[in-house]
Amino acid sequence: MSQEEKLEAVIGRLKEMGYRITSQRRLLLRLILESEYSSCKEIYFAAKKIDGRVGIATVYRTIQLLEDMELIRKRWSYEVKESREKE
């Protein structure tokens, strides 16, 4: 599955659950797909370089939401889970 397909799959799940797809959420998802980050702070600093309006609370809330929905997981770094992947 390509990165774009993964992004669209995650966005689709968020929409199904009634969540808005903001530009900041889309940015955070793209960052997670494109690089490895070991903390929310690393994601925040990368996002802040691209969009100065991104707040640290937005990053923590978004990451927590994605983890709670089991759309991402943290191993050594955050990564988008493959659909139907078993632990």
PDB file with one MODEL, atoms N, CA, C and O in Angstrom:
MODEL        1
ATOM      1  N   MET A   1       0.847  -1.175   0.000  1.00  0.00           N
ATOM      2  CA  MET A   1       0.000   0.000   0.000  1.00  0.00           C
ATOM      3  C   MET A   1       0.893   1.240   0.000  1.00  0.00           C
ATOM      4  O   MET A   1       1.807   1.354   0.817  1.00  0.00           O
ATOM      5  N   SER A   2       0.625   2.159  -0.914  1.00  0.00           N
ATOM      6  CA  SER A   2       1.439   3.375  -1.012  1.00  0.00           C
ATOM      7  C   SER A   2       1.130   4.320   0.155  1.00  0.00           C
ATOM      8  O   SER A   2       0.130   4.156   0.855  1.00  0.00           O
ATOM      9  N   GLN A   3       1.995   5.296   0.348  1.00  0.00           N
ATOM     10  CA  GLN A   3       1.781   6.271   1.420  1.00  0.00           C
ATOM     11  C   GLN A   3       0.484   7.034   1.211  1.00  0.00           C
ATOM     12  O   GLN A   3      -0.251   7.296   2.163  1.00  0.00           O
ATOM     13  N   GLU A   4       0.204   7.392  -0.043  1.00  0.00           N
ATOM     14  CA  GLU A   4      -1.034   8.124  -0.346  1.00  0.00           C
ATOM     15  C   GLU A   4      -2.259   7.266  -0.035  1.00  0.00           C
ATOM     16  O   GLU A   4      -3.258   7.776   0.473  1.00  0.00           O
ATOM     17  N   GLU A   5      -2.190   5.968  -0.338  1.00  0.00           N
ATOM     18  CA  GLU A   5      -3.297   5.062  -0.034  1.00  0.00           C
ATOM     19  C   GLU A   5      -3.476   4.908   1.477  1.00  0.00           C
ATOM     20  O   GLU A   5      -4.601   4.874   1.975  1.00  0.00           O
ATOM     21  N   LYS A   6      -2.364   4.815   2.197  1.00  0.00           N
ATOM     22  CA  LYS A   6      -2.441   4.745   3.665  1.00  0.00           C
ATOM     23  C   LYS A   6      -3.081   5.998   4.219  1.00  0.00           C
ATOM     24  O   LYS A   6      -3.950   5.928   5.089  1.00  0.00           O
ATOM     25  N   LEU A   7      -2.649   7.156   3.713  1.00  0.00           N
ATOM     26  CA  LEU A   7      -3.201   8.430   4.170  1.00  0.00           C
ATOM     27  C   LEU A   7      -4.710   8.467   3.935  1.00  0.00           C
ATOM     28  O   LEU A   7      -5.471   8.829   4.832  1.00  0.00           O
ATOM     29  N   GLU A   8      -5.134   8.100   2.753  1.00  0.00           N
ATOM     30  CA  GLU A   8      -6.559   8.125   2.430  1.00  0.00           C
ATOM     31  C   GLU A   8      -7.347   7.108   3.255  1.00  0.00           C
ATOM     32  O   GLU A   8      -8.501   7.360   3.603  1.00  0.00           O
ATOM     33  N   ALA A   9      -6.739   5.963   3.571  1.00  0.00           N
ATOM     34  CA  ALA A   9      -7.407   4.960   4.403  1.00  0.00           C
ATOM     35  C   ALA A   9      -7.635   5.499   5.823  1.00  0.00           C
ATOM     36  O   ALA A   9      -8.712   5.320   6.392  1.00  0.00           O
ATOM     37  N   VAL A  10      -6.627   6.149   6.385  1.00  0.00           N
ATOM     38  CA  VAL A  10      -6.756   6.720   7.727  1.00  0.00           C
ATOM     39  C   VAL A  10      -7.784   7.846   7.708  1.00  0.00           C
ATOM     40  O   VAL A  10      -8.631   7.927   8.597  1.00  0.00           O
ATOM     41  N   ILE A  11      -7.718   8.699   6.720  1.00  0.00           N
ATOM     42  CA  ILE A  11      -8.679   9.796   6.605  1.00  0.00           C
ATOM     43  C   ILE A  11     -10.099   9.241   6.468  1.00  0.00           C
ATOM     44  O   ILE A  11     -11.040   9.775   7.056  1.00  0.00           O
ATOM     45  N   GLY A  12     -10.243   8.186   5.703  1.00  0.00           N
ATOM     46  CA  GLY A  12     -11.550   7.547   5.552  1.00  0.00           C
ATOM     47  C   GLY A  12     -12.102   7.045   6.874  1.00  0.00           C
ATOM     48  O   GLY A  12     -13.282   7.229   7.171  1.00  0.00           O
ATOM     49  N   ARG A  13     -11.250   6.412   7.667  1.00  0.00           N
ATOM     50  CA  ARG A  13     -11.677   5.902   8.986  1.00  0.00           C
ATOM     51  C   ARG A  13     -12.080   7.055   9.901  1.00  0.00           C
ATOM     52  O   ARG A  13     -13.087   6.972  10.605  1.00  0.00           O
ATOM     53  N   LEU A  14     -11.294   8.130   9.890  1.00  0.00           N
ATOM     54  CA  LEU A  14     -11.629   9.293  10.722  1.00  0.00           C
ATOM     55  C   LEU A  14     -12.992   9.863  10.316  1.00  0.00           C
ATOM     56  O   LEU A  14     -13.812  10.193  11.173  1.00  0.00           O
ATOM     57  N   LYS A  15     -13.223   9.973   9.024  1.00  0.00           N
ATOM     58  CA  LYS A  15     -14.504  10.487   8.531  1.00  0.00           C
ATOM     59  C   LYS A  15     -15.652   9.568   8.936  1.00  0.00           C
ATOM     60  O   LYS A  15     -16.715  10.037   9.341  1.00  0.00           O
ATOM     61  N   GLU A  16     -15.432   8.249   8.825  1.00  0.00           N
ATOM     62  CA  GLU A  16     -16.463   7.276   9.218  1.00  0.00           C
ATOM     63  C   GLU A  16     -16.867   7.454  10.671  1.00  0.00           C
ATOM     64  O   GLU A  16     -18.030   7.267  11.027  1.00  0.00           O
ATOM     65  N   MET A  17     -15.905   7.814  11.509  1.00  0.00           N
ATOM     66  CA  MET A  17     -16.149   7.980  12.942  1.00  0.00           C
ATOM     67  C   MET A  17     -16.628   9.391  13.278  1.00  0.00           C
ATOM     68  O   MET A  17     -16.838   9.716  14.447  1.00  0.00           O
ATOM     69  N   GLY A  18     -16.800  10.224  12.258  1.00  0.00           N
ATOM     70  CA  GLY A  18     -17.359  11.549  12.471  1.00  0.00           C
ATOM     71  C   GLY A  18     -16.355  12.639  12.807  1.00  0.00           C
ATOM     72  O   GLY A  18     -16.746  13.720  13.247  1.00  0.00           O
ATOM     73  N   TYR A  19     -15.076  12.378  12.608  1.00  0.00           N
ATOM     74  CA  TYR A  19     -14.051  13.385  12.905  1.00  0.00           C
ATOM     75  C   TYR A  19     -13.799  14.264  11.689  1.00  0.00           C
ATOM     76  O   TYR A  19     -13.827  13.802  10.548  1.00  0.00           O
ATOM     77  N   ARG A  20     -13.552  15.535  11.957  1.00  0.00           N
ATOM     78  CA  ARG A  20     -13.216  16.470  10.887  1.00  0.00           C
ATOM     79  C   ARG A  20     -11.792  16.217  10.425  1.00  0.00           C
ATOM     80  O   ARG A  20     -10.924  15.836  11.211  1.00  0.00           O
ATOM     81  N   ILE A  21     -11.569  16.433   9.148  1.00  0.00           N
ATOM     82  CA  ILE A  21     -10.229  16.290   8.594  1.00  0.00           C
ATOM     83  C   ILE A  21      -9.688  17.699   8.376  1.00  0.00           C
ATOM     84  O   ILE A  21      -9.913  18.319   7.336  1.00  0.00           O
ATOM     85  N   THR A  22      -8.978  18.178   9.369  1.00  0.00           N
ATOM     86  CA  THR A  22      -8.417  19.522   9.305  1.00  0.00           C
ATOM     87  C   THR A  22      -7.087  19.476   8.560  1.00  0.00           C
ATOM     88  O   THR A  22      -6.489  18.413   8.388  1.00  0.00           O
ATOM     89  N   SER A  23      -6.644  20.629   8.129  1.00  0.00           N
ATOM     90  CA  SER A  23      -5.342  20.696   7.457  1.00  0.00           C
ATOM     91  C   SER A  23      -4.236  20.269   8.408  1.00  0.00           C
ATOM     92  O   SER A  23      -3.244  19.678   7.982  1.00  0.00           O
ATOM     93  N   GLN A  24      -4.399  20.567   9.700  1.00  0.00           N
ATOM     94  CA  GLN A  24      -3.373  20.173  10.668  1.00  0.00           C
ATOM     95  C   GLN A  24      -3.348  18.657  10.861  1.00  0.00           C
ATOM     96  O   GLN A  24      -2.271  18.071  10.966  1.00  0.00           O
ATOM     97  N   ARG A  25      -4.492  18.027  10.909  1.00  0.00           N
ATOM     98  CA  ARG A  25      -4.515  16.555  11.020  1.00  0.00           C
ATOM     99  C   ARG A  25      -3.890  15.919   9.785  1.00  0.00           C
ATOM    100  O   ARG A  25      -3.119  14.965   9.885  1.00  0.00           O
ATOM    101  N   ARG A  26      -4.231  16.457   8.629  1.00  0.00           N
ATOM    102  CA  ARG A  26      -3.666  15.933   7.386  1.00  0.00           C
ATOM    103  C   ARG A  26      -2.135  16.098   7.394  1.00  0.00           C
ATOM    104  O   ARG A  26      -1.409  15.187   6.997  1.00  0.00           O
ATOM    105  N   LEU A  27      -1.659  17.250   7.842  1.00  0.00           N
ATOM    106  CA  LEU A  27      -0.223  17.505   7.930  1.00  0.00           C
ATOM    107  C   LEU A  27       0.448  16.500   8.868  1.00  0.00           C
ATOM    108  O   LEU A  27       1.481  15.924   8.525  1.00  0.00           O
ATOM    109  N   LEU A  28      -0.128  16.292  10.034  1.00  0.00           N
ATOM    110  CA  LEU A  28       0.463  15.357  10.999  1.00  0.00           C
ATOM    111  C   LEU A  28       0.507  13.942  10.441  1.00  0.00           C
ATOM    112  O   LEU A  28       1.495  13.231  10.625  1.00  0.00           O
ATOM    113  N   LEU A  29      -0.552  13.530   9.765  1.00  0.00           N
ATOM    114  CA  LEU A  29      -0.559  12.195   9.156  1.00  0.00           C
ATOM    115  C   LEU A  29       0.521  12.072   8.085  1.00  0.00           C
ATOM    116  O   LEU A  29       1.221  11.062   8.015  1.00  0.00           O
ATOM    117  N   ARG A  30       0.653  13.092   7.262  1.00  0.00           N
ATOM    118  CA  ARG A  30       1.698  13.062   6.225  1.00  0.00           C
ATOM    119  C   ARG A  30       3.093  12.952   6.845  1.00  0.00           C
ATOM    120  O   ARG A  30       3.937  12.193   6.370  1.00  0.00           O
ATOM    121  N   LEU A  31       3.317  13.713   7.900  1.00  0.00           N
ATOM    122  CA  LEU A  31       4.625  13.663   8.557  1.00  0.00           C
ATOM    123  C   LEU A  31       4.912  12.260   9.097  1.00  0.00           C
ATOM    124  O   LEU A  31       6.019  11.745   8.941  1.00  0.00           O
ATOM    125  N   ILE A  32       3.924  11.654   9.725  1.00  0.00           N
ATOM    126  CA  ILE A  32       4.103  10.309  10.282  1.00  0.00           C
ATOM    127  C   ILE A  32       4.398   9.302   9.174  1.00  0.00           C
ATOM    128  O   ILE A  32       5.215   8.397   9.349  1.00  0.00           O
ATOM    129  N   LEU A  33       3.730   9.464   8.038  1.00  0.00           N
ATOM    130  CA  LEU A  33       3.951   8.549   6.919  1.00  0.00           C
ATOM    131  C   LEU A  33       5.318   8.741   6.266  1.00  0.00           C
ATOM    132  O   LEU A  33       5.924   7.774   5.806  1.00  0.00           O
ATOM    133  N   GLU A  34       5.800   9.965   6.223  1.00  0.00           N
ATOM    134  CA  GLU A  34       7.020  10.271   5.481  1.00  0.00           C
ATOM    135  C   GLU A  34       8.305  10.062   6.266  1.00  0.00           C
ATOM    136  O   GLU A  34       9.359   9.833   5.671  1.00  0.00           O
ATOM    137  N   SER A  35       8.240  10.135   7.580  1.00  0.00           N
ATOM    138  CA  SER A  35       9.464  10.045   8.387  1.00  0.00           C
ATOM    139  C   SER A  35       9.194   9.284   9.672  1.00  0.00           C
ATOM    140  O   SER A  35       8.049   8.983  10.008  1.00  0.00           O
ATOM    141  N   GLU A  36      10.260   8.983  10.376  1.00  0.00           N
ATOM    142  CA  GLU A  36      10.133   8.317  11.670  1.00  0.00           C
ATOM    143  C   GLU A  36      10.322   9.339  12.772  1.00  0.00           C
ATOM    144  O   GLU A  36      11.279  10.114  12.770  1.00  0.00           O
ATOM    145  N   TYR A  37       9.392   9.326  13.712  1.00  0.00           N
ATOM    146  CA  TYR A  37       9.457  10.209  14.869  1.00  0.00           C
ATOM    147  C   TYR A  37       9.288   9.362  16.114  1.00  0.00           C
ATOM    148  O   TYR A  37       8.451   8.459  16.152  1.00  0.00           O
ATOM    149  N   SER A  38      10.080   9.652  17.128  1.00  0.00           N
ATOM    150  CA  SER A  38      10.004   8.856  18.347  1.00  0.00           C
ATOM    151  C   SER A  38       9.193   9.531  19.444  1.00  0.00           C
ATOM    152  O   SER A  38       9.008   8.953  20.515  1.00  0.00           O
ATOM    153  N   SER A  39       8.704  10.748  19.195  1.00  0.00           N
ATOM    154  CA  SER A  39       7.913  11.437  20.210  1.00  0.00           C
ATOM    155  C   SER A  39       6.986  12.455  19.565  1.00  0.00           C
ATOM    156  O   SER A  39       7.176  12.864  18.420  1.00  0.00           O
ATOM    157  N   CYS A  40       5.986  12.848  20.328  1.00  0.00           N
ATOM    158  CA  CYS A  40       5.072  13.893  19.861  1.00  0.00           C
ATOM    159  C   CYS A  40       5.810  15.211  19.687  1.00  0.00           C
ATOM    160  O   CYS A  40       5.486  15.996  18.795  1.00  0.00           O
ATOM    161  N   LYS A  41       6.794  15.454  20.530  1.00  0.00           N
ATOM    162  CA  LYS A  41       7.562  16.702  20.411  1.00  0.00           C
ATOM    163  C   LYS A  41       8.298  16.774  19.078  1.00  0.00           C
ATOM    164  O   LYS A  41       8.348  17.834  18.454  1.00  0.00           O
ATOM    165  N   GLU A  42       8.864  15.667  18.641  1.00  0.00           N
ATOM    166  CA  GLU A  42       9.543  15.649  17.341  1.00  0.00           C
ATOM    167  C   GLU A  42       8.546  15.948  16.217  1.00  0.00           C
ATOM    168  O   GLU A  42       8.848  16.706  15.295  1.00  0.00           O
ATOM    169  N   ILE A  43       7.366  15.350  16.304  1.00  0.00           N
ATOM    170  CA  ILE A  43       6.333  15.598  15.298  1.00  0.00           C
ATOM    171  C   ILE A  43       5.932  17.070  15.342  1.00  0.00           C
ATOM    172  O   ILE A  43       5.769  17.713  14.305  1.00  0.00           O
ATOM    173  N   TYR A  44       5.776  17.590  16.551  1.00  0.00           N
ATOM    174  CA  TYR A  44       5.401  19.000  16.716  1.00  0.00           C
ATOM    175  C   TYR A  44       6.417  19.929  16.056  1.00  0.00           C
ATOM    176  O   TYR A  44       6.034  20.829  15.310  1.00  0.00           O
ATOM    177  N   PHE A  45       7.708  19.722  16.320  1.00  0.00           N
ATOM    178  CA  PHE A  45       8.732  20.595  15.753  1.00  0.00           C
ATOM    179  C   PHE A  45       8.756  20.510  14.229  1.00  0.00           C
ATOM    180  O   PHE A  45       8.954  21.520  13.553  1.00  0.00           O
ATOM    181  N   ALA A  46       8.558  19.318  13.691  1.00  0.00           N
ATOM    182  CA  ALA A  46       8.518  19.160  12.230  1.00  0.00           C
ATOM    183  C   ALA A  46       7.289  19.862  11.652  1.00  0.00           C
ATOM    184  O   ALA A  46       7.376  20.528  10.620  1.00  0.00           O
ATOM    185  N   ALA A  47       6.155  19.712  12.316  1.00  0.00           N
ATOM    186  CA  ALA A  47       4.917  20.339  11.837  1.00  0.00           C
ATOM    187  C   ALA A  47       5.002  21.860  11.946  1.00  0.00           C
ATOM    188  O   ALA A  47       4.526  22.578  11.067  1.00  0.00           O
ATOM    189  N   LYS A  48       5.598  22.338  13.009  1.00  0.00           N
ATOM    190  CA  LYS A  48       5.714  23.780  13.245  1.00  0.00           C
ATOM    191  C   LYS A  48       6.536  24.462  12.148  1.00  0.00           C
ATOM    192  O   LYS A  48       6.278  25.615  11.801  1.00  0.00           O
ATOM    193  N   LYS A  49       7.517  23.754  11.608  1.00  0.00           N
ATOM    194  CA  LYS A  49       8.319  24.305  10.511  1.00  0.00           C
ATOM    195  C   LYS A  49       7.479  24.512   9.253  1.00  0.00           C
ATOM    196  O   LYS A  49       7.738  25.420   8.464  1.00  0.00           O
ATOM    197  N   ILE A  50       6.479  23.666   9.078  1.00  0.00           N
ATOM    198  CA  ILE A  50       5.626  23.725   7.892  1.00  0.00           C
ATOM    199  C   ILE A  50       4.438  24.662   8.105  1.00  0.00           C
ATOM    200  O   ILE A  50       4.086  25.447   7.224  1.00  0.00           O
ATOM    201  N   ASP A  51       3.830  24.571   9.279  1.00  0.00           N
ATOM    202  CA  ASP A  51       2.653  25.388   9.596  1.00  0.00           C
ATOM    203  C   ASP A  51       2.817  25.938  11.008  1.00  0.00           C
ATOM    204  O   ASP A  51       2.651  25.213  11.988  1.00  0.00           O
ATOM    205  N   GLY A  52       3.136  27.196  11.103  1.00  0.00           N
ATOM    206  CA  GLY A  52       3.387  27.834  12.393  1.00  0.00           C
ATOM    207  C   GLY A  52       2.188  27.878  13.317  1.00  0.00           C
ATOM    208  O   GLY A  52       2.330  28.200  14.497  1.00  0.00           O
ATOM    209  N   ARG A  53       1.001  27.560  12.802  1.00  0.00           N
ATOM    210  CA  ARG A  53      -0.214  27.580  13.626  1.00  0.00           C
ATOM    211  C   ARG A  53      -0.420  26.292  14.412  1.00  0.00           C
ATOM    212  O   ARG A  53      -1.275  26.249  15.296  1.00  0.00           O
ATOM    213  N   VAL A  54       0.331  25.253  14.117  1.00  0.00           N
ATOM    214  CA  VAL A  54       0.172  23.968  14.801  1.00  0.00           C
ATOM    215  C   VAL A  54       0.617  24.119  16.253  1.00  0.00           C
ATOM    216  O   VAL A  54       1.715  24.599  16.531  1.00  0.00           O
ATOM    217  N   GLY A  55      -0.250  23.705  17.168  1.00  0.00           N
ATOM    218  CA  GLY A  55       0.065  23.768  18.590  1.00  0.00           C
ATOM    219  C   GLY A  55       0.442  22.402  19.132  1.00  0.00           C
ATOM    220  O   GLY A  55       0.038  21.374  18.587  1.00  0.00           O
ATOM    221  N   ILE A  56       1.212  22.395  20.198  1.00  0.00           N
ATOM    222  CA  ILE A  56       1.647  21.130  20.806  1.00  0.00           C
ATOM    223  C   ILE A  56       0.434  20.318  21.284  1.00  0.00           C
ATOM    224  O   ILE A  56       0.434  19.090  21.189  1.00  0.00           O
ATOM    225  N   ALA A  57      -0.597  20.998  21.796  1.00  0.00           N
ATOM    226  CA  ALA A  57      -1.786  20.284  22.269  1.00  0.00           C
ATOM    227  C   ALA A  57      -2.489  19.582  21.109  1.00  0.00           C
ATOM    228  O   ALA A  57      -3.001  18.474  21.269  1.00  0.00           O
ATOM    229  N   THR A  58      -2.512  20.220  19.956  1.00  0.00           N
ATOM    230  CA  THR A  58      -3.115  19.607  18.764  1.00  0.00           C
ATOM    231  C   THR A  58      -2.387  18.325  18.405  1.00  0.00           C
ATOM    232  O   THR A  58      -3.011  17.319  18.068  1.00  0.00           O
ATOM    233  N   VAL A  59      -1.066  18.367  18.479  1.00  0.00           N
ATOM    234  CA  VAL A  59      -0.275  17.177  18.158  1.00  0.00           C
ATOM    235  C   VAL A  59      -0.588  16.061  19.150  1.00  0.00           C
ATOM    236  O   VAL A  59      -0.874  14.937  18.737  1.00  0.00           O
ATOM    237  N   TYR A  60      -0.538  16.350  20.447  1.00  0.00           N
ATOM    238  CA  TYR A  60      -0.806  15.318  21.452  1.00  0.00           C
ATOM    239  C   TYR A  60      -2.222  14.757  21.310  1.00  0.00           C
ATOM    240  O   TYR A  60      -2.413  13.543  21.382  1.00  0.00           O
ATOM    241  N   ARG A  61      -3.208  15.621  21.112  1.00  0.00           N
ATOM    242  CA  ARG A  61      -4.598  15.137  20.966  1.00  0.00           C
ATOM    243  C   ARG A  61      -4.762  14.284  19.720  1.00  0.00           C
ATOM    244  O   ARG A  61      -5.420  13.244  19.756  1.00  0.00           O
ATOM    245  N   THR A  62      -4.168  14.721  18.623  1.00  0.00           N
ATOM    246  CA  THR A  62      -4.295  13.973  17.371  1.00  0.00           C
ATOM    247  C   THR A  62      -3.609  12.616  17.478  1.00  0.00           C
ATOM    248  O   THR A  62      -4.169  11.602  17.060  1.00  0.00           O
ATOM    249  N   ILE A  63      -2.415  12.592  18.028  1.00  0.00           N
ATOM    250  CA  ILE A  63      -1.695  11.323  18.190  1.00  0.00           C
ATOM    251  C   ILE A  63      -2.486  10.383  19.100  1.00  0.00           C
ATOM    252  O   ILE A  63      -2.604   9.192  18.812  1.00  0.00           O
ATOM    253  N   GLN A  64      -3.025  10.916  20.194  1.00  0.00           N
ATOM    254  CA  GLN A  64      -3.808  10.086  21.108  1.00  0.00           C
ATOM    255  C   GLN A  64      -5.053   9.536  20.417  1.00  0.00           C
ATOM    256  O   GLN A  64      -5.386   8.362  20.580  1.00  0.00           O
ATOM    257  N   LEU A  65      -5.735  10.371  19.654  1.00  0.00           N
ATOM    258  CA  LEU A  65      -6.916   9.928  18.911  1.00  0.00           C
ATOM    259  C   LEU A  65      -6.558   8.802  17.943  1.00  0.00           C
ATOM    260  O   LEU A  65      -7.244   7.781  17.890  1.00  0.00           O
ATOM    261  N   LEU A  66      -5.486   8.990  17.183  1.00  0.00           N
ATOM    262  CA  LEU A  66      -5.066   7.977  16.208  1.00  0.00           C
ATOM    263  C   LEU A  66      -4.648   6.676  16.891  1.00  0.00           C
ATOM    264  O   LEU A  66      -4.912   5.590  16.375  1.00  0.00           O
ATOM    265  N   GLU A  67      -3.998   6.783  18.051  1.00  0.00           N
ATOM    266  CA  GLU A  67      -3.633   5.572  18.805  1.00  0.00           C
ATOM    267  C   GLU A  67      -4.884   4.888  19.353  1.00  0.00           C
ATOM    268  O   GLU A  67      -5.013   3.667  19.264  1.00  0.00           O
ATOM    269  N   ASP A  68      -5.807   5.669  19.919  1.00  0.00           N
ATOM    270  CA  ASP A  68      -7.040   5.095  20.480  1.00  0.00           C
ATOM    271  C   ASP A  68      -7.860   4.379  19.413  1.00  0.00           C
ATOM    272  O   ASP A  68      -8.490   3.358  19.685  1.00  0.00           O
ATOM    273  N   MET A  69      -7.848   4.919  18.202  1.00  0.00           N
ATOM    274  CA  MET A  69      -8.577   4.299  17.094  1.00  0.00           C
ATOM    275  C   MET A  69      -7.769   3.169  16.448  1.00  0.00           C
ATOM    276  O   MET A  69      -8.226   2.539  15.494  1.00  0.00           O
ATOM    277  N   GLU A  70      -6.579   2.921  16.968  1.00  0.00           N
ATOM    278  CA  GLU A  70      -5.666   1.899  16.466  1.00  0.00           C
ATOM    279  C   GLU A  70      -5.304   2.117  15.004  1.00  0.00           C
ATOM    280  O   GLU A  70      -5.138   1.163  14.244  1.00  0.00           O
ATOM    281  N   LEU A  71      -5.183   3.395  14.617  1.00  0.00           N
ATOM    282  CA  LEU A  71      -4.772   3.742  13.266  1.00  0.00           C
ATOM    283  C   LEU A  71      -3.265   3.926  13.178  1.00  0.00           C
ATOM    284  O   LEU A  71      -2.674   3.782  12.108  1.00  0.00           O
ATOM    285  N   ILE A  72      -2.654   4.243  14.302  1.00  0.00           N
ATOM    286  CA  ILE A  72      -1.191   4.303  14.381  1.00  0.00           C
ATOM    287  C   ILE A  72      -0.769   3.579  15.642  1.00  0.00           C
ATOM    288  O   ILE A  72      -1.575   3.314  16.535  1.00  0.00           O
ATOM    289  N   ARG A  73       0.481   3.275  15.688  1.00  0.00           N
ATOM    290  CA  ARG A  73       1.046   2.670  16.896  1.00  0.00           C
ATOM    291  C   ARG A  73       2.469   3.177  17.039  1.00  0.00           C
ATOM    292  O   ARG A  73       3.098   3.625  16.080  1.00  0.00           O
ATOM    293  N   LYS A  74       2.949   3.092  18.253  1.00  0.00           N
ATOM    294  CA  LYS A  74       4.318   3.508  18.489  1.00  0.00           C
ATOM    295  C   LYS A  74       5.144   2.278  18.824  1.00  0.00           C
ATOM    296  O   LYS A  74       4.851   1.542  19.766  1.00  0.00           O
ATOM    297  N   ARG A  75       6.151   2.086  18.051  1.00  0.00           N
ATOM    298  CA  ARG A  75       7.149   1.073  18.366  1.00  0.00           C
ATOM    299  C   ARG A  75       8.386   1.856  18.741  1.00  0.00           C
ATOM    300  O   ARG A  75       8.467   2.385  19.849  1.00  0.00           O
ATOM    301  N   TRP A  76       9.328   1.940  17.863  1.00  0.00           N
ATOM    302  CA  TRP A  76      10.473   2.815  18.080  1.00  0.00           C
ATOM    303  C   TRP A  76      10.136   4.222  17.612  1.00  0.00           C
ATOM    304  O   TRP A  76      10.701   5.216  18.068  1.00  0.00           O
ATOM    305  N   SER A  77       9.181   4.259  16.672  1.00  0.00           N
ATOM    306  CA  SER A  77       8.693   5.534  16.155  1.00  0.00           C
ATOM    307  C   SER A  77       7.234   5.332  15.769  1.00  0.00           C
ATOM    308  O   SER A  77       6.779   4.196  15.639  1.00  0.00           O
ATOM    309  N   TYR A  78       6.500   6.424  15.587  1.00  0.00           N
ATOM    310  CA  TYR A  78       5.106   6.310  15.177  1.00  0.00           C
ATOM    311  C   TYR A  78       5.030   5.859  13.732  1.00  0.00           C
ATOM    312  O   TYR A  78       5.840   6.266  12.899  1.00  0.00           O
ATOM    313  N   GLU A  79       4.051   5.015  13.441  1.00  0.00           N
ATOM    314  CA  GLU A  79       3.834   4.558  12.073  1.00  0.00           C
ATOM    315  C   GLU A  79       2.358   4.287  11.884  1.00  0.00           C
ATOM    316  O   GLU A  79       1.659   3.923  12.830  1.00  0.00           O
ATOM    317  N   VAL A  80       1.888   4.463  10.670  1.00  0.00           N
ATOM    318  CA  VAL A  80       0.497   4.156  10.344  1.00  0.00           C
ATOM    319  C   VAL A  80       0.384   2.643  10.210  1.00  0.00           C
ATOM    320  O   VAL A  80       1.190   2.007   9.531  1.00  0.00           O
ATOM    321  N   LYS A  81      -0.613   2.084  10.857  1.00  0.00           N
ATOM    322  CA  LYS A  81      -0.808   0.639  10.807  1.00  0.00           C
ATOM    323  C   LYS A  81      -1.417   0.244   9.473  1.00  0.00           C
ATOM    324  O   LYS A  81      -2.243   0.967   8.915  1.00  0.00           O
ATOM    325  N   GLU A  82      -1.008  -0.898   8.972  1.00  0.00           N
ATOM    326  CA  GLU A  82      -1.647  -1.479   7.785  1.00  0.00           C
ATOM    327  C   GLU A  82      -3.045  -1.908   8.203  1.00  0.00           C
ATOM    328  O   GLU A  82      -3.248  -2.356   9.332  1.00  0.00           O
ATOM    329  N   SER A  83      -4.001  -1.774   7.306  1.00  0.00           N
ATOM    330  CA  SER A  83      -5.358  -2.192   7.644  1.00  0.00           C
ATOM    331  C   SER A  83      -5.379  -3.698   7.851  1.00  0.00           C
ATOM    332  O   SER A  83      -4.721  -4.456   7.138  1.00  0.00           O
ATOM    333  N   ARG A  84      -6.143  -4.102   8.833  1.00  0.00           N
ATOM    334  CA  ARG A  84      -6.321  -5.512   9.197  1.00  0.00           C
ATOM    335  C   ARG A  84      -5.031  -6.186   9.669  1.00  0.00           C
ATOM    336  O   ARG A  84      -4.939  -7.413   9.663  1.00  0.00           O
ATOM    337  N   GLU A  85      -4.057  -5.410  10.069  1.00  0.00           N
ATOM    338  CA  GLU A  85      -2.794  -5.968  10.553  1.00  0.00           C
ATOM    339  C   GLU A  85      -2.975  -6.465  11.976  1.00  0.00           C
ATOM    340  O   GLU A  85      -3.590  -5.786  12.799  1.00  0.00           O
ATOM    341  N   LYS A  86      -2.462  -7.605  12.262  1.00  0.00           N
ATOM    342  CA  LYS A  86      -2.527  -8.180  13.604  1.00  0.00           C
ATOM    343  C   LYS A  86      -1.230  -7.879  14.337  1.00  0.00           C
ATOM    344  O   LYS A  86      -0.160  -7.838  13.731  1.00  0.00           O
ATOM    345  N   GLU A  87      -1.330  -7.670  15.627  1.00  0.00           N
ATOM    346  CA  GLU A  87      -0.140  -7.426  16.461  1.00  0.00           C
ATOM    347  C   GLU A  87       0.661  -8.697  16.618  1.00  0.00           C
ATOM    348  O   GLU A  87       1.696  -8.696  17.284  1.00  0.00           O
TER     349      GLU A  87
ENDMDL
END
